[in-house]
Amino acid sequence: MPRTPLGTALPALLLAVFLASAFPAHASEFAPKWHQPFLAFDRIVGNTDTDPQDELLFYDVRDNAMLLLDGLTGAVEIGFPEFLHGDADVLARDIDNDARLELVLYRRGGGPTAPLMRVIKWTPGGWTQLFAHNDPMSVVGFCSLRSPSQVELLEMSDTDVRVRDMAGTVLLRASTAIGAWTGVEVSAFSLDIDADGIEELGVVQHLFSSDTHTQFFNWNGAFVPTWSATGWFLTGGENTDGDPQIEMFGWNKLDGHHALFDGVTGATDLSLPEFKFLDNAHVEAFDIDGDGRREVFGVRPAGPGVTPLLHAYKWSLGNYVTMFSTPDSAATAYPVQTRAANQWEYFVEKEHDFLLRDMNGGLLFRAATAIPGWSGVAPRVAQVDLNHDGAFDLVIQDDNTVRVVRHVAGSYVQSWSSTAWRHAGMAPKTDGNANEAVIVISNADGHYALLDPLTGAVRAEFPLFTDADAGLAPIDFDHDGQYELLFTRFFGPTRLAICYRWNGSSYAQLYSHQDEPASSSPGPFRTPGASELLEMTPDNLRLRMSNGSLIFVASTDVPLWTGVGTSSAELDVDHDGVDEFLAADAGGTRLVGWTGTVGVEDGRDALIAAPLTSSPNPFRSTTSLQFSTRSEGQVGIAIYDASGRLVRRLDQRLPAGSHAVKWDGRDARGHAAPNGVLFYEVRADGMKQTRKMVHIGN
């Protein structure tokens, strides 16, 4: 190729640099690191290879084939043409403890498509297949049935269950290991029953029938059947007695009664004939005394021909003994701590009432008799530690009244109530008060307000925003533990968003705008020490600073942005504490990241001790990258082209002080870097700076 004469190339490049500098700040300080025009994002996979950044799973919208991309560069690491999005799945697990994830890809098959599984891992020579098979499968998961550090695959098909090691060998096939195997309504699960760090296997047949059969297996050089249960639907396990293993909870498929079984032997530890699944009864376990064993609570609500019952059991001296029993009918019931930390009560919620009982069954509080003016109309109760003393207070809404009930000096008292408001939630710390605020909505016109949780006094009202047309999002922009309040009006003729910040005496307006309402997500997009707001509308993406200014708008800052089918995801692919985000539309997916610096004007420390510069800039063949570091250590130095692809790394260990690192303008293979705008990035002291330079070649 003939070289472009310098007299023609240099003015054009300088004009391009001038035009780029004339854009608003957000046009140059956020830019796509890469762009894949036909790929759609599926999920973050994690680190699968030798570099530190995450890999991302995508699929090609033209044929739905899945691919794995390097999160930082966007390069396709490997494609999976046999596995189509929507018909297949990908699992990731570090199966060999090398700090890298292996991938399990499987499709269930159906019709003309055969089932297929491939397990692959990264090796120095590239991706290597560990094994593949075509056995039928509907659900696949990981388990550790032989040792805590050894991983197997648990595969379920419509008619069978298999355990397979990571060399592809089938260690157990239920259809041959269980004599009376029917292959009907098949399921399986794993859990550590005997608390030795190794899971046991439970295989289920006839899951939805009255003759449900569960067979347990333990590993002893081979899978050995231990005990089985027929006619029981097992719901999980907890340790409730004096031995270390867990007890299995279940209910009988014929009469519905609950029971607990010894997880190792299958012996019935506790039969609960008074609590039947068919009566909507349920049995739960909570460790209320901190001894590592859970107490058992049975709840039976009232029903036609059914009397209500609450019964609590505790293991003591080799037996389950009754803690309390009472004929309460509960919609929900569970332990809470409302008097002091580590002192439990039992909360019993009824249709029009609620109670608190101590763990001997004694009645401590009843709303219908203890709360003045109690209506019992659609009551809702939230447990919140309002003054951070370790005990929960009760924020209660009944009909049009919001109240707070607290335990004070040995009794429960209503500290305040108001018929002007209804409870909407709790706000984190937003002002100089030591306690959070209660978010309420006016019963008169629906506008938002904040109340003091201990007195009910109005801290602030926000008459411009009502629950019918607006939402409230607390955001800690500057990570100081004190949240700002962002109100956004989503409906109505007038758009409006206002962010308020406490100024020491009141909530002052931090910024206001009338842009299109958007869903939003805060994240540290420029520095780990502060957040910006990523907003998504049906056809655009915006990134907004804490002062309201826009520093990125996809419709103007992303080349070829269509705004059709807009989507986004927030992720930190290089684990540096600064988030990137995906900007996706019909034109493809881009990874957008910060390419500028955060300086003193932003109220934060500079990322590196002295400003990052390069000289000369523009340059022809060689330039010097100049910076200072605060401490000795490894310094990451990278050069990227305008699309975000890596050109060259110049990483080295440097002492504290000023440095000038020369670059010869060539990539890692010795080829000349492309002419035009390049970005150079220096990472040191746990932070990074990025600057722009121009290569004009020879």
VOMIRO-928961 format. One line per 4 residues: number of its first residue (from 1); for each residue x, y, z of C-alpha. Coordinates in pm, whole numbers. Layout:
<nodes>
NUM) X,Y,Z  ...
</nodes>
This chain:
<nodes>
1) 0,0,0  140,347,-79  197,571,217  -20,880,256
5) 193,1193,226  244,1360,562  132,1693,422  -212,1542,356
9) -247,1313,660  -138,1550,937  -391,1830,875  -671,1573,851
13) -571,1411,1178  -532,1743,1357  -875,1848,1229  -1021,1523,1364
17) -863,1587,1704  -999,1943,1705  -1350,1829,1617  -1338,1559,1888
21) -1233,1815,2148  -1525,2039,2053  -1785,1784,2167  -1931,1803,2518
25) -1725,1635,2790  -1938,1321,2790  -1867,1263,2421  -1500,1198,2481
29) -1478,1064,2837  -1707,764,2788  -1660,553,2479  -1729,201,2356
33) -1436,-25,2437  -1572,-269,2179  -1869,-327,1955  -2022,-652,1836
37) -2288,-571,1574  -2492,-894,1576  -2449,-1022,1931  -2693,-1000,2222
41) -2593,-1032,2588  -2701,-1334,2791  -2502,-1323,3118  -2171,-1277,3294
45) -1991,-1611,3309  -1684,-1519,3516  -1313,-1575,3466  -1249,-1882,3251
49) -896,-1819,3120  -557,-1679,3222  -637,-1308,3216  -807,-1150,3518
53) -1121,-1016,3351  -1454,-1188,3318  -1585,-1362,3011  -1939,-1289,2892
57) -2193,-1518,2726  -2361,-1380,2413  -2568,-1519,2129  -2580,-1425,1763
61) -2922,-1279,1680  -2897,-1417,1324  -2886,-1784,1421  -2908,-1785,1806
65) -2570,-1960,1836  -2400,-1886,2168  -2048,-1744,2202  -1803,-1657,2478
69) -1647,-1311,2465  -1356,-1156,2648  -1529,-897,2863  -1262,-628,2829
73) -1180,-651,2458  -1497,-800,2312  -1296,-1060,2124  -1479,-1389,2059
77) -1289,-1651,2256  -1493,-1949,2142  -1820,-2011,1964  -2078,-2280,2036
81) -2270,-2333,1710  -2430,-2653,1841  -2587,-2469,2135  -2862,-2221,2060
85) -2995,-1955,2291  -3331,-2065,2430  -3266,-2433,2357  -2947,-2481,2561
89) -2784,-2370,2881  -2433,-2300,3007  -2304,-2373,3359  -1971,-2249,3498
93) -1779,-2400,3789  -1414,-2425,3895  -1400,-2804,3901  -1021,-2843,3932
97) -948,-2563,4184  -723,-2367,3948  -914,-2039,3999  -1058,-2065,3646
101) -1409,-2172,3558  -1481,-2471,3341  -1791,-2467,3120  -2069,-2722,3091
105) -2284,-2669,2782  -2593,-2881,2729  -2903,-2892,2515  -3200,-3103,2611
109) -3289,-3205,2260  -3631,-3268,2116  -3780,-3338,1776  -3502,-3369,1521
113) -3245,-3221,1762  -3043,-3474,1962  -2938,-3399,2321  -2577,-3293,2364
117) -2342,-3206,2648  -1988,-3069,2614  -1756,-2990,2906  -1462,-2766,2815
121) -1177,-2593,2996  -907,-2341,2913  -552,-2473,2882  -234,-2294,2770
125) -300,-2422,2420  -657,-2294,2411  -994,-2450,2485  -991,-2825,2545
129) -1290,-3058,2558  -1293,-3276,2869  -1576,-3493,2741  -1901,-3492,2550
133) -2208,-3718,2544  -2556,-3749,2392  -2747,-3896,2684  -3095,-3744,2735
137) -3109,-3470,2998  -3361,-3214,3118  -3187,-3063,3423  -2814,-3049,3502
141) -2640,-2930,3817  -2322,-2961,4020  -2273,-3166,4337  -1988,-3292,4558
145) -2074,-3650,4651  -1724,-3801,4694  -1521,-3529,4868  -1567,-3160,4953
149) -1327,-3055,4675  -1440,-3301,4408  -1718,-3199,4171  -1964,-3420,3987
153) -2249,-3350,3749  -2601,-3443,3856  -2801,-3506,3538  -3175,-3567,3526
157) -3374,-3676,3225  -3745,-3744,3202  -3686,-4110,3294  -3346,-4139,3465
161) -3088,-3982,3697  -2710,-3995,3646  -2405,-3886,3842  -2106,-3824,3616
165) -1748,-3733,3706  -1555,-3466,3522  -1385,-3722,3302  -1729,-3815,3167
169) -1758,-4149,3350  -2106,-4232,3479  -2066,-4315,3850  -2433,-4389,3913
173) -2731,-4450,3690  -3055,-4468,3888  -3227,-4697,3640  -2973,-4970,3715
177) -2888,-4884,4078  -3251,-4895,4201  -3422,-5230,4162  -3783,-5116,4135
181) -3706,-4836,3894  -4000,-4711,3687  -3858,-4385,3549  -4185,-4203,3617
185) -4188,-3843,3754  -3814,-3842,3820  -3617,-3594,4031  -3301,-3582,4242
189) -3124,-3359,4496  -2803,-3350,4697  -2736,-3227,5049  -2487,-3289,5327
193) -2696,-3498,5564  -2424,-3616,5804  -2235,-3282,5826  -1903,-3427,5699
197) -1865,-3175,5418  -1970,-3430,5155  -2317,-3435,5009  -2547,-3734,4994
201) -2777,-3807,4701  -3153,-3843,4705  -3326,-3992,4398  -3702,-3953,4363
205) -3961,-4143,4158  -4337,-4079,4130  -4281,-3723,4255  -4643,-3617,4209
209) -4809,-3948,4298  -4920,-4095,4629  -4645,-4359,4616  -4355,-4110,4596
213) -4033,-4301,4655  -3701,-4143,4762  -3382,-4350,4774  -3071,-4208,4945
217) -2714,-4295,4845  -2381,-4243,5018  -2034,-4270,4861  -1802,-4540,4995
221) -1579,-4608,4697  -1903,-4660,4509  -2256,-4535,4564  -2422,-4738,4839
225) -2799,-4717,4905  -2874,-4619,5264  -3242,-4564,5341  -3556,-4494,5147
229) -3900,-4351,5209  -4220,-4439,5023  -4533,-4223,5030  -4352,-3917,5166
233) -4284,-3584,5001  -3955,-3469,5155  -3926,-3090,5176  -3573,-3031,5310
237) -3353,-3081,5610  -3244,-2904,5931  -3054,-3009,6243  -3311,-3017,6523
241) -3173,-3266,6779  -2858,-3369,6967  -2666,-3541,6687  -2474,-3348,6417
245) -2667,-3472,6115  -2975,-3308,5978  -3332,-3428,6004  -3540,-3458,5688
249) -3876,-3281,5691  -4168,-3423,5492  -4539,-3485,5472  -4727,-3806,5401
253) -4891,-3837,5060  -5191,-4036,5196  -5310,-3841,5500  -5086,-3530,5468
257) -4935,-3536,5818  -4587,-3394,5873  -4290,-3577,6025  -3913,-3549,6080
261) -3678,-3835,5986  -3324,-3903,6097  -3124,-3812,5788  -2872,-4097,5826
265) -3097,-4387,5921  -3442,-4278,5804  -3597,-4349,6144  -3895,-4130,6236
269) -3765,-3874,6487  -4083,-3672,6533  -4430,-3747,6401  -4673,-3455,6382
273) -5015,-3605,6303  -5191,-3286,6418  -5028,-3086,6136  -5143,-3193,5792
277) -5049,-3053,5455  -5410,-3110,5345  -5523,-2866,5619  -5276,-2601,5492
281) -5060,-2665,5795  -4685,-2615,5771  -4383,-2696,5987  -4074,-2475,6010
285) -3756,-2467,6215  -3569,-2174,6376  -3274,-2170,6614  -3406,-1932,6879
289) -3158,-2012,7157  -2836,-2008,6956  -2732,-2366,7041  -2690,-2470,6675
293) -3009,-2677,6680  -3333,-2552,6540  -3658,-2558,6728  -3965,-2689,6545
297) -4281,-2482,6499  -4605,-2626,6364  -4875,-2388,6238  -5231,-2502,6157
301) -5475,-2228,6050  -5848,-2249,6108  -6056,-2401,5830  -6383,-2584,5770
305) -6389,-2850,6040  -6028,-2762,6141  -5939,-2597,6471  -5633,-2369,6470
309) -5314,-2466,6650  -4962,-2338,6713  -4720,-2586,6869  -4348,-2537,6935
313) -4105,-2823,7010  -3752,-2820,7147  -3493,-3096,7178  -3405,-3155,7544
317) -3242,-3448,7724  -3286,-3688,7434  -3642,-3601,7340  -3856,-3338,7173
321) -4048,-3150,7441  -4324,-2894,7408  -4221,-2531,7444  -4576,-2403,7408
325) -4907,-2491,7246  -5191,-2248,7179  -5506,-2246,6961  -5405,-1939,6759
329) -5508,-1919,6395  -5226,-1763,6200  -5191,-1642,5844  -4816,-1626,5911
333) -4611,-1698,6221  -4237,-1670,6288  -3989,-1568,6559  -3883,-1205,6596
337) -3681,-1001,6848  -3887,-704,6966  -3772,-671,7330  -3394,-711,7312
341) -3128,-860,7092  -3111,-1241,7132  -3450,-1251,7307  -3712,-1409,7090
345) -4085,-1362,7060  -4326,-1542,6832  -4512,-1316,6590  -4860,-1442,6498
349) -5037,-1258,6218  -5411,-1303,6178  -5653,-1174,5918  -5753,-868,6128
353) -5511,-885,6419  -5162,-980,6528  -5008,-1113,6850  -4670,-1148,7014
357) -4607,-1445,7241  -4300,-1534,7444  -4134,-1870,7393  -4340,-2019,7675
361) -4655,-1924,7485  -4740,-1630,7712  -4928,-1346,7544  -4715,-1033,7541
365) -4915,-812,7309  -5235,-815,7105  -5305,-538,6857  -5685,-555,6880
369) -5684,-485,7253  -5362,-290,7306  -5368,-37,7022  -5610,257,7060
373) -5837,297,6761  -5736,-36,6606  -5952,-105,6301  -5804,-435,6188
377) -5870,-337,5825  -5602,-488,5600  -5327,-466,5864  -4963,-472,5754
381) -4670,-496,5992  -4303,-427,5919  -4031,-511,6170  -3762,-239,6168
385) -3488,-156,6418  -3569,214,6427  -3310,325,6683  -3040,61,6619
389) -3060,-100,6963  -3072,-456,6831  -3447,-499,6888  -3711,-462,6619
393) -3989,-207,6640  -4322,-251,6463  -4432,-11,6191  -4801,-86,6144
397) -5057,18,5886  -5424,-54,5950  -5685,109,5727  -5579,476,5695
401) -5358,490,6008  -4984,445,6034  -4839,367,6379  -4522,264,6554
405) -4528,20,6845  -4210,-24,7050  -4104,-216,7359  -4018,42,7623
409) -3948,-17,7994  -4097,-366,7998  -4411,-309,7794  -4524,-248,7439
413) -4644,106,7375  -4768,293,7073  -4516,574,7043  -4714,762,6779
417) -4987,728,6519  -5121,938,6235  -5430,925,6016  -5272,1168,5769
421) -5031,917,5619  -4994,559,5505  -4671,362,5533  -4474,304,5210
425) -4135,187,5337  -3816,290,5512  -3556,533,5383  -3187,483,5463
429) -3001,760,5641  -3062,1079,5442  -2999,1362,5689  -2819,1451,6010
433) -3052,1241,6221  -2905,923,6367  -3214,724,6267  -3357,642,5927
437) -3689,790,5818  -4030,640,5752  -4143,692,5392  -4514,778,5389
441) -4778,885,5141  -5045,1142,5212  -5394,1004,5257  -5525,1336,5121
445) -5346,1370,4787  -5086,1090,4771  -4770,1302,4791  -4452,1165,4947
449) -4311,1264,5285  -4055,1150,5542  -4146,1107,5907  -3923,1072,6211
453) -3963,707,6312  -3954,770,6687  -4186,1071,6708  -4388,1071,6386
457) -4289,1433,6321  -4273,1537,5956  -3912,1575,5847  -3985,1671,5486
461) -4268,1677,5235  -4238,1647,4858  -4566,1781,4715  -4449,1761,4352
465) -4444,1380,4358  -4728,1137,4433  -4737,760,4447  -4978,760,4151
469) -4727,907,3908  -4379,898,4065  -4122,681,4234  -3856,740,4500
473) -3502,597,4486  -3247,667,4762  -2894,683,4613  -2565,739,4795
477) -2381,920,4516  -2069,1007,4717  -2053,687,4925  -2054,880,5254
481) -2329,669,5410  -2584,951,5370  -2825,896,5084  -2966,1142,4835
485) -3334,1120,4736  -3419,1089,4367  -3784,1143,4274  -3895,1066,3918
489) -4238,1140,3774  -4311,854,3533  -4667,944,3432  -4873,1253,3368
493) -4842,1541,3125  -4522,1687,3273  -4196,1498,3310  -3990,1582,3614
497) -3701,1440,3812  -3553,1610,4118  -3267,1487,4334  -3251,1623,4689
501) -2955,1628,4927  -2949,1725,5292  -2758,2053,5333  -2739,2053,5712
505) -3079,2208,5778  -3314,2094,5499  -3341,1889,5182  -3204,2111,4908
509) -3250,2049,4538  -2930,1898,4401  -3054,1892,4043  -3371,1890,3839
513) -3451,1790,3481  -3744,1708,3256  -3585,1434,3049  -3786,1129,2957
517) -3850,915,3267  -3617,619,3291  -3538,315,3496  -3209,382,3670
521) -2921,203,3837  -2643,369,4037  -2286,249,3999  -1924,358,4025
525) -1868,426,3656  -1569,663,3695  -1408,581,4029  -1476,334,4314
529) -1531,627,4552  -1852,762,4402  -2152,667,4191  -2320,794,3879
533) -2670,711,3759  -2724,489,3455  -3066,561,3308  -3242,353,3044
537) -3541,464,2836  -3710,259,2563  -3473,404,2302  -3176,554,2485
541) -2919,523,2762  -2798,813,2975  -2530,844,3240  -2579,1127,3486
545) -2345,1270,3750  -2452,1355,4103  -2499,1720,3998  -2742,1614,3726
549) -2514,1680,3430  -2512,1422,3152  -2175,1263,3083  -2297,1002,2835
553) -2597,979,2603  -2609,675,2376  -2805,847,2099  -2521,1099,2050
557) -2216,921,2191  -2254,576,2034  -2187,546,1662  -2476,395,1462
561) -2710,397,1763  -3062,298,1654  -3245,296,1988  -3450,-5,1876
565) -3466,-280,2137  -3256,-90,2391  -3108,-291,2677  -2821,-255,2919
569) -2633,-433,3195  -2392,-301,3457  -2074,-505,3514  -1715,-472,3630
573) -1537,-699,3383  -1182,-619,3498  -1255,-616,3874  -1099,-273,3927
577) -1393,-136,4127  -1509,79,3833  -1811,-47,3642  -1854,-71,3271
581) -2198,-105,3112  -2344,-259,2800  -2522,-36,2551  -2728,-259,2325
585) -2983,-198,2054  -3063,-333,1709  -2718,-218,1601  -2548,-461,1836
589) -2385,-455,2178  -2108,-226,2300  -1913,-227,2623  -1891,135,2734
593) -1631,248,2987  -1471,556,3132  -1176,691,2935  -1124,1020,3119
597) -997,1112,3463  -1160,1215,3787  -977,1512,3929  -978,1746,4225
601) -1271,1934,4079  -1484,1627,4151  -1399,1634,4520  -1201,1310,4510
605) -834,1217,4515  -657,1198,4184  -628,841,4065  -250,858,4035
609) -21,1093,4220  49,1323,3923  -140,1387,3596  -86,1134,3320
613) 64,1282,3002  238,1167,2685  503,1347,2482  516,1406,2196
617) 145,1400,2116  68,1364,1826  365,1135,1761  511,953,1461
621) 709,653,1589  792,689,1959  625,861,2252  686,873,2627
625) 412,807,2883  478,1019,3192  323,970,3535  402,937,3905
629) 311,669,4158  267,696,4533  418,359,4621  632,81,4479
633) 442,-189,4295  323,-338,3971  202,-75,3722  -34,-176,3443
637) 24,15,3119  -198,-55,2817  -258,105,2479  -593,59,2302
641) -715,158,1956  -1025,370,1903  -1254,64,1911  -1119,-46,2248
645) -907,-336,2123  -577,-389,2302  -270,-282,2099  17,-327,2346
649) 86,-388,2714  391,-232,2883  333,-356,3240  629,-333,3477
653) 718,-306,3843  824,48,3935  935,226,4253  745,524,4394
657) 812,850,4212  806,997,3862  835,777,3555  861,804,3177
661) 786,482,2992  872,484,2621  656,316,2358  783,248,2009
665) 442,272,1845  422,-101,1773  192,-379,1889  302,-700,2063
669) 390,-863,1729  609,-572,1618  359,-429,1371  304,-54,1360
673) 2,63,1557  -287,206,1354  -282,574,1274  -536,796,1443
677) -668,829,1796  -534,582,2055  -601,555,2428  -334,481,2685
681) -420,364,3035  -203,346,3348  -313,149,3655  -127,209,3982
685) -203,235,4353  -527,44,4293  -663,312,4057  -635,406,3689
689) -613,702,3451  -681,703,3078  -575,963,2821  -592,1009,2446
693) -303,1041,2202  -273,1059,1823  -45,842,1611  35,1004,1275
697) 282,740,1149  555,806,894
</nodes>
